[in-house]
C-alpha cells in the first residue's frame, strides 16, 4: 500500500488560513499556517509554531507549498 502524496497548490490565495508544508528540493523545510498571499500567488507569509515566527516565501525561491491534511 502506498501513502498518498499531497498535491502542490499553485494558487496560494486559496491556502490562506490553512496549514501547509514548505518544501525545497523535495524536502520538508517547515510546516506552518498561511497568513496571507498576494493576488498573483507569487509571495506569501507563513506563520510557524514555536519560536520560528513568520517567513516571507516567494515562488521564485523554488519553494513548493503542500496542504497538510
PQR file with spaces between the fields and no chain letter, atoms N, CA, C, O and H, PARSE charges and radii, in Angstrom:
ATOM       1  N    UNK     1       0.845   -1.178    0.000 -0.4000 1.5000
ATOM       2  CA   UNK     1       0.000    0.000    0.000 -0.0000 2.0000
ATOM       3  C    UNK     1       0.887    1.235    0.000  0.5500 1.7000
ATOM       4  O    UNK     1       1.818    1.335    0.799 -0.5500 1.4000
ATOM       5  N    UNK     2       0.601    2.175   -0.892 -0.4000 1.5000
ATOM       6  CA   UNK     2       1.401    3.384   -0.966 -0.0000 2.0000
ATOM       7  C    UNK     2       0.690    4.523   -0.250  0.5500 1.7000
ATOM       8  O    UNK     2      -0.538    4.597   -0.231 -0.5500 1.4000
ATOM       9  H    UNK     2      -0.155    2.093   -1.542  0.4000 1.0000
ATOM      10  N    UNK     3       1.487    5.410    0.338 -0.4000 1.5000
ATOM      11  CA   UNK     3       0.885    6.553    1.009 -0.0000 2.0000
ATOM      12  C    UNK     3       0.650    7.656   -0.011  0.5500 1.7000
ATOM      13  O    UNK     3       1.449    7.849   -0.927 -0.5500 1.4000
ATOM      14  H    UNK     3       2.485    5.350    0.323  0.4000 1.0000
ATOM      15  N    UNK     4      -0.439    8.367    0.156 -0.4000 1.5000
ATOM      16  CA   UNK     4      -0.791    9.437   -0.773 -0.0000 2.0000
ATOM      17  C    UNK     4       0.148   10.625   -0.558  0.5500 1.7000
ATOM      18  O    UNK     4       0.431   11.010    0.577 -0.5500 1.4000
ATOM      19  H    UNK     4      -1.088    8.209    0.901  0.4000 1.0000
ATOM      20  N    UNK     5       0.614   11.185   -1.636 -0.4000 1.5000
ATOM      21  CA   UNK     5       1.462   12.369   -1.587 -0.0000 2.0000
ATOM      22  C    UNK     5       0.564   13.568   -1.872  0.5500 1.7000
ATOM      23  O    UNK     5      -0.134   13.583   -2.886 -0.5500 1.4000
ATOM      24  H    UNK     5       0.385   10.873   -2.558  0.4000 1.0000
ATOM      25  N    UNK     6       0.569   14.570   -0.999 -0.4000 1.5000
ATOM      26  CA   UNK     6      -0.285   15.730   -1.251 -0.0000 2.0000
ATOM      27  C    UNK     6       0.141   16.470   -2.508  0.5500 1.7000
ATOM      28  O    UNK     6       1.318   16.475   -2.867 -0.5500 1.4000
ATOM      29  H    UNK     6       1.136   14.558   -0.175  0.4000 1.0000
ATOM      30  N    UNK     7      -0.823   17.094   -3.173 -0.4000 1.5000
ATOM      31  CA   UNK     7      -0.538   17.836   -4.392 -0.0000 2.0000
ATOM      32  C    UNK     7      -0.080   19.251   -4.070  0.5500 1.7000
ATOM      33  O    UNK     7      -0.587   19.885   -3.145 -0.5500 1.4000
ATOM      34  H    UNK     7      -1.779   17.090   -2.881  0.4000 1.0000
ATOM      35  N    UNK     8       0.882   19.736   -4.841 -0.4000 1.5000
ATOM      36  CA   UNK     8       1.333   21.111   -4.712 -0.0000 2.0000
ATOM      37  C    UNK     8       0.200   22.034   -5.129  0.5500 1.7000
ATOM      38  O    UNK     8      -0.487   21.778   -6.117 -0.5500 1.4000
ATOM      39  H    UNK     8       1.294   19.221   -5.593  0.4000 1.0000
ATOM      40  N    UNK     9       0.009   23.095   -4.380 -0.4000 1.5000
ATOM      41  CA   UNK     9      -1.018   24.067   -4.709 -0.0000 2.0000
ATOM      42  C    UNK     9      -0.366   25.318   -5.262  0.5500 1.7000
ATOM      43  O    UNK     9       0.424   25.969   -4.580 -0.5500 1.4000
ATOM      44  H    UNK     9       0.567   23.304   -3.577  0.4000 1.0000
ATOM      45  N    UNK    10      -0.700   25.653   -6.505 -0.4000 1.5000
ATOM      46  CA   UNK    10      -0.131   26.819   -7.149 -0.0000 2.0000
ATOM      47  C    UNK    10      -0.830   28.116   -6.776  0.5500 1.7000
ATOM      48  O    UNK    10      -0.228   29.188   -6.842 -0.5500 1.4000
ATOM      49  H    UNK    10      -1.343   25.124   -7.059  0.4000 1.0000
ATOM      50  N    UNK    11      -2.106   28.027   -6.381 -0.4000 1.5000
ATOM      51  CA   UNK    11      -2.856   29.220   -6.006 -0.0000 2.0000
ATOM      52  C    UNK    11      -2.759   29.405   -4.501  0.5500 1.7000
ATOM      53  O    UNK    11      -3.535   28.817   -3.747 -0.5500 1.4000
ATOM      54  H    UNK    11      -2.595   27.156   -6.327  0.4000 1.0000
ATOM      55  N    UNK    12      -1.818   30.210   -4.069 -0.4000 1.5000
ATOM      56  CA   UNK    12      -1.563   30.406   -2.646 -0.0000 2.0000
ATOM      57  C    UNK    12      -2.682   31.173   -1.965  0.5500 1.7000
ATOM      58  O    UNK    12      -2.844   31.056   -0.750 -0.5500 1.4000
ATOM      59  H    UNK    12      -1.188   30.687   -4.681  0.4000 1.0000
ATOM      60  N    UNK    13      -3.460   31.955   -2.705 -0.4000 1.5000
ATOM      61  CA   UNK    13      -4.603   32.675   -2.133 -0.0000 2.0000
ATOM      62  C    UNK    13      -5.602   31.701   -1.513  0.5500 1.7000
ATOM      63  O    UNK    13      -6.203   32.003   -0.481 -0.5500 1.4000
ATOM      64  H    UNK    13      -3.329   32.050   -3.692  0.4000 1.0000
ATOM      65  N    UNK    14      -5.782   30.550   -2.126 -0.4000 1.5000
ATOM      66  CA   UNK    14      -6.728   29.548   -1.633 -0.0000 2.0000
ATOM      67  C    UNK    14      -6.268   28.916   -0.327  0.5500 1.7000
ATOM      68  O    UNK    14      -7.062   28.270    0.357 -0.5500 1.4000
ATOM      69  H    UNK    14      -5.295   30.305   -2.964  0.4000 1.0000
ATOM      70  N    UNK    15      -5.002   29.092    0.029 -0.4000 1.5000
ATOM      71  CA   UNK    15      -4.442   28.454    1.220 -0.0000 2.0000
ATOM      72  C    UNK    15      -4.461   29.337    2.462  0.5500 1.7000
ATOM      73  O    UNK    15      -4.079   28.878    3.539 -0.5500 1.4000
ATOM      74  H    UNK    15      -4.357   29.617   -0.526  0.4000 1.0000
ATOM      75  N    UNK    16      -4.894   30.591    2.344 -0.4000 1.5000
ATOM      76  CA   UNK    16      -4.901   31.489    3.494 -0.0000 2.0000
ATOM      77  C    UNK    16      -5.706   30.864    4.626  0.5500 1.7000
ATOM      78  O    UNK    16      -6.860   30.479    4.440 -0.5500 1.4000
ATOM      79  H    UNK    16      -5.204   30.964    1.470  0.4000 1.0000
ATOM      80  N    UNK    17      -5.082   30.767    5.808 -0.4000 1.5000
ATOM      81  CA   UNK    17      -5.707   30.151    6.981 -0.0000 2.0000
ATOM      82  C    UNK    17      -5.472   28.652    7.099  0.5500 1.7000
ATOM      83  O    UNK    17      -5.874   28.042    8.090 -0.5500 1.4000
ATOM      84  H    UNK    17      -4.145   31.080    5.959  0.4000 1.0000
ATOM      85  N    UNK    18      -4.830   28.053    6.109 -0.4000 1.5000
ATOM      86  CA   UNK    18      -4.580   26.603    6.102 -0.0000 2.0000
ATOM      87  C    UNK    18      -3.180   26.273    6.596  0.5500 1.7000
ATOM      88  O    UNK    18      -2.267   27.093    6.503 -0.5500 1.4000
ATOM      89  H    UNK    18      -4.503   28.549    5.304  0.4000 1.0000
ATOM      90  N    UNK    19      -3.020   25.051    7.128 -0.4000 1.5000
ATOM      91  CA   UNK    19      -1.702   24.535    7.494 -0.0000 2.0000
ATOM      92  C    UNK    19      -1.090   23.893    6.264  0.5500 1.7000
ATOM      93  O    UNK    19      -1.754   23.164    5.526 -0.5500 1.4000
ATOM      94  H    UNK    19      -3.762   24.385    7.204  0.4000 1.0000
ATOM      95  N    UNK    20       0.194   24.178    6.055 -0.4000 1.5000
ATOM      96  CA   UNK    20       0.893   23.682    4.875 -0.0000 2.0000
ATOM      97  C    UNK    20       2.298   23.213    5.240  0.5500 1.7000
ATOM      98  O    UNK    20       2.838   23.547    6.294 -0.5500 1.4000
ATOM      99  H    UNK    20       0.733   24.770    6.654  0.4000 1.0000
ATOM     100  N    UNK    21       2.867   22.428    4.332 -0.4000 1.5000
ATOM     101  CA   UNK    21       4.288   22.065    4.405 -0.0000 2.0000
ATOM     102  C    UNK    21       5.024   22.956    3.417  0.5500 1.7000
ATOM     103  O    UNK    21       4.585   23.123    2.279 -0.5500 1.4000
ATOM     104  H    UNK    21       2.428   22.156    3.476  0.4000 1.0000
ATOM     105  N    UNK    22       6.123   23.519    3.842 -0.4000 1.5000
ATOM     106  CA   UNK    22       7.002   24.286    2.970 -0.0000 2.0000
ATOM     107  C    UNK    22       8.145   23.353    2.589  0.5500 1.7000
ATOM     108  O    UNK    22       8.855   22.846    3.458 -0.5500 1.4000
ATOM     109  H    UNK    22       6.480   23.383    4.767  0.4000 1.0000
ATOM     110  N    UNK    23       8.322   23.128    1.286 -0.4000 1.5000
ATOM     111  CA   UNK    23       9.359   22.207    0.806 -0.0000 2.0000
ATOM     112  C    UNK    23      10.309   22.900   -0.148  0.5500 1.7000
ATOM     113  O    UNK    23       9.934   23.821   -0.874 -0.5500 1.4000
ATOM     114  H    UNK    23       7.746   23.540    0.581  0.4000 1.0000
ATOM     115  N    UNK    24      11.536   22.439   -0.130 -0.4000 1.5000
ATOM     116  CA   UNK    24      12.549   22.908   -1.061 -0.0000 2.0000
ATOM     117  C    UNK    24      13.331   21.692   -1.529  0.5500 1.7000
ATOM     118  O    UNK    24      13.837   20.919   -0.716 -0.5500 1.4000
ATOM     119  H    UNK    24      11.840   21.691    0.460  0.4000 1.0000
ATOM     120  N    UNK    25      13.425   21.527   -2.830 -0.4000 1.5000
ATOM     121  CA   UNK    25      14.104   20.358   -3.422 -0.0000 2.0000
ATOM     122  C    UNK    25      13.523   19.048   -2.903  0.5500 1.7000
ATOM     123  O    UNK    25      14.255   18.078   -2.705 -0.5500 1.4000
ATOM     124  H    UNK    25      13.014   22.155   -3.490  0.4000 1.0000
ATOM     125  N    UNK    26      12.202   19.016   -2.681 -0.4000 1.5000
ATOM     126  CA   UNK    26      11.523   17.804   -2.250 -0.0000 2.0000
ATOM     127  C    UNK    26      11.607   17.514   -0.761  0.5500 1.7000
ATOM     128  O    UNK    26      11.020   16.539   -0.292 -0.5500 1.4000
ATOM     129  H    UNK    26      11.607   19.804   -2.842  0.4000 1.0000
ATOM     130  N    UNK    27      12.324   18.338   -0.008 -0.4000 1.5000
ATOM     131  CA   UNK    27      12.481   18.122    1.435 -0.0000 2.0000
ATOM     132  C    UNK    27      11.625   19.108    2.214  0.5500 1.7000
ATOM     133  O    UNK    27      11.505   20.276    1.843 -0.5500 1.4000
ATOM     134  H    UNK    27      12.801   19.131   -0.389  0.4000 1.0000
ATOM     135  N    UNK    28      11.030   18.621    3.300 -0.4000 1.5000
ATOM     136  CA   UNK    28      10.224   19.487    4.147 -0.0000 2.0000
ATOM     137  C    UNK    28      11.143   20.433    4.908  0.5500 1.7000
ATOM     138  O    UNK    28      12.047   19.997    5.620 -0.5500 1.4000
ATOM     139  H    UNK    28      11.127   17.672    3.601  0.4000 1.0000
ATOM     140  N    UNK    29      10.903   21.728    4.751 -0.4000 1.5000
ATOM     141  CA   UNK    29      11.657   22.749    5.462 -0.0000 2.0000
ATOM     142  C    UNK    29      10.969   23.040    6.798  0.5500 1.7000
ATOM     143  O    UNK    29      11.604   23.053    7.852 -0.5500 1.4000
ATOM     144  H    UNK    29      10.169   22.082    4.172  0.4000 1.0000
ATOM     145  N    UNK    30       9.653   23.273    6.725 -0.4000 1.5000
ATOM     146  CA   UNK    30       8.843   23.560    7.916 -0.0000 2.0000
ATOM     147  C    UNK    30       7.377   23.338    7.594  0.5500 1.7000
ATOM     148  O    UNK    30       6.996   23.181    6.434 -0.5500 1.4000
ATOM     149  H    UNK    30       9.137   23.262    5.869  0.4000 1.0000
ATOM     150  N    UNK    31       6.572   23.328    8.629 -0.4000 1.5000
ATOM     151  CA   UNK    31       5.124   23.407    8.459 -0.0000 2.0000
ATOM     152  C    UNK    31       4.664   24.688    9.135  0.5500 1.7000
ATOM     153  O    UNK    31       5.288   25.154   10.088 -0.5500 1.4000
ATOM     154  H    UNK    31       6.882   23.455    9.571  0.4000 1.0000
ATOM     155  N    UNK    32       3.591   25.245    8.647 -0.4000 1.5000
ATOM     156  CA   UNK    32       3.069   26.474    9.220 -0.0000 2.0000
ATOM     157  C    UNK    32       1.707   26.809    8.653  0.5500 1.7000
ATOM     158  O    UNK    32       1.134   26.045    7.876 -0.5500 1.4000
ATOM     159  H    UNK    32       3.085   24.866    7.872  0.4000 1.0000
ATOM     160  N    UNK    33       1.195   27.964    9.053 -0.4000 1.5000
ATOM     161  CA   UNK    33      -0.113   28.432    8.598 -0.0000 2.0000
ATOM     162  C    UNK    33       0.081   29.607    7.647  0.5500 1.7000
ATOM     163  O    UNK    33       0.867   30.514    7.923 -0.5500 1.4000
ATOM     164  H    UNK    33       1.661   28.584    9.684  0.4000 1.0000
ATOM     165  N    UNK    34      -0.630   29.587    6.539 -0.4000 1.5000
ATOM     166  CA   UNK    34      -0.565   30.684    5.579 -0.0000 2.0000
ATOM     167  C    UNK    34      -1.357   31.855    6.156  0.5500 1.7000
ATOM     168  O    UNK    34      -2.573   31.768    6.330 -0.5500 1.4000
ATOM     169  H    UNK    34      -1.268   28.850    6.315  0.4000 1.0000
ATOM     170  N    UNK    35      -0.657   32.948    6.449 -0.4000 1.5000
ATOM     171  CA   UNK    35      -1.310   34.150    6.976 -0.0000 2.0000
ATOM     172  C    UNK    35      -1.900   34.999    5.869  0.5500 1.7000
ATOM     173  O    UNK    35      -3.013   35.510    5.999 -0.5500 1.4000
ATOM     174  H    UNK    35       0.330   33.018    6.308  0.4000 1.0000
ATOM     175  N    UNK    36      -1.162   35.151    4.783 -0.4000 1.5000
ATOM     176  CA   UNK    36      -1.617   35.994    3.688 -0.0000 2.0000
ATOM     177  C    UNK    36      -0.839   35.623    2.432  0.5500 1.7000
ATOM     178  O    UNK    36       0.214   34.990    2.503 -0.5500 1.4000
ATOM     179  H    UNK    36      -0.258   34.736    4.678  0.4000 1.0000
ATOM     180  N    UNK    37      -1.374   36.026    1.277 -0.4000 1.5000
ATOM     181  CA   UNK    37      -0.709   35.783   -0.001 -0.0000 2.0000
ATOM     182  C    UNK    37      -1.098   36.903   -0.959  0.5500 1.7000
ATOM     183  O    UNK    37      -2.183   37.476   -0.857 -0.5500 1.4000
ATOM     184  H    UNK    37      -2.230   36.540    1.219  0.4000 1.0000
ATOM     185  N    UNK    38      -0.201   37.203   -1.887 -0.4000 1.5000
ATOM     186  CA   UNK    38      -0.511   38.219   -2.879 -0.0000 2.0000
ATOM     187  C    UNK    38      -1.548   37.682   -3.856  0.5500 1.7000
ATOM     188  O    UNK    38      -1.725   36.470   -3.984 -0.5500 1.4000
ATOM     189  H    UNK    38       0.680   36.738   -1.970  0.4000 1.0000
ATOM     190  N    UNK    39      -2.238   38.600   -4.550 -0.4000 1.5000
ATOM     191  CA   UNK    39      -3.279   38.225   -5.509 -0.0000 2.0000
ATOM     192  C    UNK    39      -2.745   37.269   -6.555  0.5500 1.7000
ATOM     193  O    UNK    39      -3.441   36.333   -6.949 -0.5500 1.4000
ATOM     194  H    UNK    39      -2.095   39.584   -4.446  0.4000 1.0000
ATOM     195  N    UNK    40      -1.509   37.488   -7.015 -0.4000 1.5000
ATOM     196  CA   UNK    40      -0.942   36.649   -8.074 -0.0000 2.0000
ATOM     197  C    UNK    40      -0.240   35.399   -7.547  0.5500 1.7000
ATOM     198  O    UNK    40       0.365   34.652   -8.316 -0.5500 1.4000
ATOM     199  H    UNK    40      -0.943   38.249   -6.695  0.4000 1.0000
ATOM     200  N    UNK    41      -0.321   35.171   -6.222 -0.4000 1.5000
ATOM     201  CA   UNK    41       0.275   33.985   -5.579 -0.0000 2.0000
ATOM     202  C    UNK    41       1.781   33.892   -5.773  0.5500 1.7000
ATOM     203  O    UNK    41       2.335   32.793   -5.775 -0.5500 1.4000
ATOM     204  H    UNK    41      -0.812   35.778   -5.597  0.4000 1.0000
ATOM     205  N    UNK    42       2.445   35.018   -5.933 -0.4000 1.5000
ATOM     206  CA   UNK    42       3.898   34.989   -6.087 -0.0000 2.0000
ATOM     207  C    UNK    42       4.619   35.035   -4.746  0.5500 1.7000
ATOM     208  O    UNK    42       5.776   34.628   -4.645 -0.5500 1.4000
ATOM     209  H    UNK    42       1.995   35.911   -5.931  0.4000 1.0000
ATOM     210  N    UNK    43       3.928   35.536   -3.704 -0.4000 1.5000
ATOM     211  CA   UNK    43       4.524   35.692   -2.379 -0.0000 2.0000
ATOM     212  C    UNK    43       3.474   35.365   -1.320  0.5500 1.7000
ATOM     213  O    UNK    43       2.291   35.656   -1.500 -0.5500 1.4000
ATOM     214  H    UNK    43       2.988   35.866   -3.786  0.4000 1.0000
ATOM     215  N    UNK    44       3.908   34.761   -0.222 -0.4000 1.5000
ATOM     216  CA   UNK    44       3.021   34.504    0.912 -0.0000 2.0000
ATOM     217  C    UNK    44       3.766   34.705    2.221  0.5500 1.7000
ATOM     218  O    UNK    44       4.995   34.649    2.273 -0.5500 1.4000
ATOM     219  H    UNK    44       4.869   34.524   -0.076  0.4000 1.0000
ATOM     220  N    UNK    45       2.999   34.939    3.272 -0.4000 1.5000
ATOM     221  CA   UNK    45       3.535   34.972    4.634 -0.0000 2.0000
ATOM     222  C    UNK    45       3.113   33.696    5.325  0.5500 1.7000
ATOM     223  O    UNK    45       1.932   33.349    5.333 -0.5500 1.4000
ATOM     224  H    UNK    45       2.001   34.984    3.230  0.4000 1.0000
ATOM     225  N    UNK    46       4.077   32.990    5.909 -0.4000 1.5000
ATOM     226  CA   UNK    46       3.781   31.795    6.703 -0.0000 2.0000
ATOM     227  C    UNK    46       4.093   32.073    8.163  0.5500 1.7000
ATOM     228  O    UNK    46       5.114   32.682    8.484 -0.5500 1.4000
ATOM     229  H    UNK    46       5.036   33.272    5.903  0.4000 1.0000
ATOM     230  N    UNK    47       3.213   31.626    9.042 -0.4000 1.5000
ATOM     231  CA   UNK    47       3.435   31.727   10.494 -0.0000 2.0000
ATOM     232  C    UNK    47       3.767   30.321   10.977  0.5500 1.7000
ATOM     233  O    UNK    47       3.050   29.362   10.692 -0.5500 1.4000
ATOM     234  H    UNK    47       2.384   31.132    8.781  0.4000 1.0000
ATOM     235  N    UNK    48       4.869   30.220   11.716 -0.4000 1.5000
ATOM     236  CA   UNK    48       5.342   28.924   12.195 -0.0000 2.0000
ATOM     237  C    UNK    48       5.085   28.766   13.686  0.5500 1.7000
ATOM     238  O    UNK    48       4.930   29.749   14.411 -0.5500 1.4000
ATOM     239  H    UNK    48       5.452   30.999   11.948  0.4000 1.0000
ATOM     240  N    UNK    49       5.042   27.534   14.125 -0.4000 1.5000
ATOM     241  CA   UNK    49       4.862   27.218   15.542 -0.0000 2.0000
ATOM     242  C    UNK    49       6.138   27.526   16.317  0.5500 1.7000
ATOM     243  O    UNK    49       7.231   27.583   15.753 -0.5500 1.4000
ATOM     244  H    UNK    49       5.167   26.736   13.536  0.4000 1.0000
ATOM     245  N    UNK    50       5.976   27.723   17.610 -0.4000 1.5000
ATOM     246  CA   UNK    50       7.135   27.920   18.477 -0.0000 2.0000
ATOM     247  C    UNK    50       7.827   29.242   18.252  0.5500 1.7000
ATOM     248  O    UNK    50       7.176   30.260   18.020 -0.5500 1.4000
ATOM     249  H    UNK    50       5.089   27.677   18.069  0.4000 1.0000
ATOM     250  N    UNK    51       9.144   29.230   18.318 -0.4000 1.5000
ATOM     251  CA   UNK    51       9.944   30.449   18.225 -0.0000 2.0000
ATOM     252  C    UNK    51      10.365   30.793   16.799  0.5500 1.7000
ATOM     253  O    UNK    51      11.211   31.665   16.601 -0.5500 1.4000
ATOM     254  H    UNK    51       9.673   28.402   18.506  0.4000 1.0000
ATOM     255  N    UNK    52       9.795   30.130   15.818 -0.4000 1.5000
ATOM     256  CA   UNK    52      10.216   30.353   14.433 -0.0000 2.0000
ATOM     257  C    UNK    52       9.605   31.599   13.812  0.5500 1.7000
ATOM     258  O    UNK    52      10.100   32.067   12.787 -0.5500 1.4000
ATOM     259  H    UNK    52       9.108   29.422   15.978  0.4000 1.0000
ATOM     260  N    UNK    53       8.545   32.154   14.396 -0.4000 1.5000
ATOM     261  CA   UNK    53       7.959   33.394   13.905 -0.0000 2.0000
ATOM     262  C    UNK    53       7.310   33.258   12.547  0.5500 1.7000
ATOM     263  O    UNK    53       6.599   32.292   12.272 -0.5500 1.4000
ATOM     264  H    UNK    53       8.142   31.773   15.229  0.4000 1.0000
ATOM     265  N    UNK    54       7.570   34.262   11.686 -0.4000 1.5000
ATOM     266  CA   UNK    54       6.980   34.303   10.357 -0.0000 2.0000
ATOM     267  C    UNK    54       8.070   34.328    9.297  0.5500 1.7000
ATOM     268  O    UNK    54       9.226   34.649    9.571 -0.5500 1.4000
ATOM     269  H    UNK    54       8.148   35.047   11.910  0.4000 1.0000
ATOM     270  N    UNK    55       7.668   33.980    8.074 -0.4000 1.5000
ATOM     271  CA   UNK    55       8.614   33.997    6.962 -0.0000 2.0000
ATOM     272  C    UNK    55       7.884   34.442    5.706  0.5500 1.7000
ATOM     273  O    UNK    55       6.763   34.005    5.445 -0.5500 1.4000
ATOM     274  H    UNK    55       6.728   33.720    7.851  0.4000 1.0000
ATOM     275  N    UNK    56       8.514   35.304    4.936 -0.4000 1.5000
ATOM     276  CA   UNK    56       8.023   35.684    3.626 -0.0000 2.0000
ATOM     277  C    UNK    56       8.567   34.656    2.640  0.5500 1.7000
ATOM     278  O    UNK    56       9.776   34.437    2.566 -0.5500 1.4000
ATOM     279  H    UNK    56       9.424   35.659    5.148  0.4000 1.0000
ATOM     280  N    UNK    57       7.673   34.029    1.885 -0.4000 1.5000
ATOM     281  CA   UNK    57       8.059   32.973    0.954 -0.0000 2.0000
ATOM     282  C    UNK    57       7.721   33.427   -0.463  0.5500 1.7000
ATOM     283  O    UNK    57       6.614   33.897   -0.726 -0.5500 1.4000
ATOM     284  H    UNK    57       6.690   34.207    1.945  0.4000 1.0000
ATOM     285  N    UNK    58       8.670   33.284   -1.360 -0.4000 1.5000
ATOM     286  CA   UNK    58       8.473   33.657   -2.756 -0.0000 2.0000
ATOM     287  C    UNK    58       8.595   32.420   -3.650  0.5500 1.7000
ATOM     288  O    UNK    58       9.455   31.567   -3.426 -0.5500 1.4000
ATOM     289  H    UNK    58       9.569   32.902   -1.147  0.4000 1.0000
ATOM     290  N    UNK    59       7.734   32.330   -4.659 -0.4000 1.5000
ATOM     291  CA   UNK    59       7.821   31.210   -5.591 -0.0000 2.0000
ATOM     292  C    UNK    59       9.138   31.220   -6.348  0.5500 1.7000
ATOM     293  O    UNK    59       9.632   30.166   -6.749 -0.5500 1.4000
ATOM     294  H    UNK    59       7.036   33.023   -4.841  0.4000 1.0000
ATOM     295  N    UNK    60       9.715   32.409   -6.549 -0.4000 1.5000
ATOM     296  CA   UNK    60      10.977   32.490   -7.284 -0.0000 2.0000
ATOM     297  C    UNK    60      12.137   31.847   -6.517  0.5500 1.7000
ATOM     298  O    UNK    60      13.192   31.582   -7.093 -0.5500 1.4000
ATOM     299  H    UNK    60       9.314   33.265   -6.224  0.4000 1.0000
ATOM     300  N    UNK    61      11.940   31.596   -5.211 -0.4000 1.5000
ATOM     301  CA   UNK    61      12.965   30.922   -4.414 -0.0000 2.0000
ATOM     302  C    UNK    61      12.917   29.408   -4.582  0.5500 1.7000
ATOM     303  O    UNK    61      13.763   28.696   -4.042 -0.5500 1.4000
ATOM     304  H    UNK    61      11.083   31.812   -4.743  0.4000 1.0000
ATOM     305  N    UNK    62      11.928   28.912   -5.331 -0.4000 1.5000
ATOM     306  CA   UNK    62      11.848   27.494   -5.618 -0.0000 2.0000
ATOM     307  C    UNK    62      11.076   26.661   -4.605  0.5500 1.7000
ATOM     308  O    UNK    62      11.125   25.432   -4.655 -0.5500 1.4000
ATOM     309  H    UNK    62      11.240   29.491   -5.769  0.4000 1.0000
ATOM     310  N    UNK    63      10.365   27.310   -3.686 -0.4000 1.5000
ATOM     311  CA   UNK    63       9.595   26.567   -2.682 -0.0000 2.0000
ATOM     312  C    UNK    63       8.340   25.949   -3.274  0.5500 1.7000
ATOM     313  O    UNK    63       7.714   26.505   -4.176 -0.5500 1.4000
ATOM     314  H    UNK    63      10.325   28.308   -3.645  0.4000 1.0000
ATOM     315  N    UNK    64       7.991   24.791   -2.744 -0.4000 1.5000
ATOM     316  CA   UNK    64       6.715   24.155   -3.013 -0.0000 2.0000
ATOM     317  C    UNK    64       5.903   24.276   -1.718  0.5500 1.7000
ATOM     318  O    UNK    64       6.462   24.238   -0.622 -0.5500 1.4000
ATOM     319  H    UNK    64       8.500   24.339   -2.011  0.4000 1.0000
ATOM     320  N    UNK    65       4.594   24.421   -1.854 -0.4000 1.5000
ATOM     321  CA   UNK    65       3.712   24.527   -0.701 -0.0000 2.0000
ATOM     322  C    UNK    65       2.628   23.472   -0.853  0.5500 1.7000
ATOM     323  O    UNK    65       1.884   23.466   -1.834 -0.5500 1.4000
ATOM     324  H    UNK    65       4.140   24.452   -2.744  0.4000 1.0000
ATOM     325  N    UNK    66       2.543   22.571    0.138 -0.4000 1.5000
ATOM     326  CA   UNK    66       1.568   21.492    0.085 -0.0000 2.0000
ATOM     327  C    UNK    66       0.664   21.539    1.287  0.5500 1.7000
ATOM     328  O    UNK    66       1.140   21.666    2.415 -0.5500 1.4000
ATOM     329  H    UNK    66       3.147   22.576    0.935  0.4000 1.0000
ATOM     330  N    UNK    67      -0.658   21.437    1.068 -0.4000 1.5000
ATOM     331  CA   UNK    67      -1.593   21.437    2.194 -0.0000 2.0000
ATOM     332  C    UNK    67      -1.365   20.224    3.101  0.5500 1.7000
ATOM     333  O    UNK    67      -1.062   19.127    2.632 -0.5500 1.4000
ATOM     334  H    UNK    67      -1.045   21.334    0.152  0.4000 1.0000
ATOM     335  N    UNK    68      -1.515   20.444    4.392 -0.4000 1.5000
ATOM     336  CA   UNK    68      -1.397   19.366    5.370 -0.0000 2.0000
ATOM     337  C    UNK    68      -2.813   18.934    5.718  0.5500 1.7000
ATOM     338  O    UNK    68      -3.652   19.762    6.072 -0.5500 1.4000
ATOM     339  H    UNK    68      -1.761   21.335    4.773  0.4000 1.0000
ATOM     340  N    UNK    69      -3.078   17.627    5.615 -0.4000 1.5000
ATOM     341  CA   UNK    69      -4.435   17.161    5.927 -0.0000 2.0000
ATOM     342  C    UNK    69      -4.583   16.771    7.367  0.5500 1.7000
ATOM     343  O    UNK    69      -5.664   16.358    7.787 -0.5500 1.4000
ATOM     344  H    UNK    69      -2.397   16.954    5.327  0.4000 1.0000
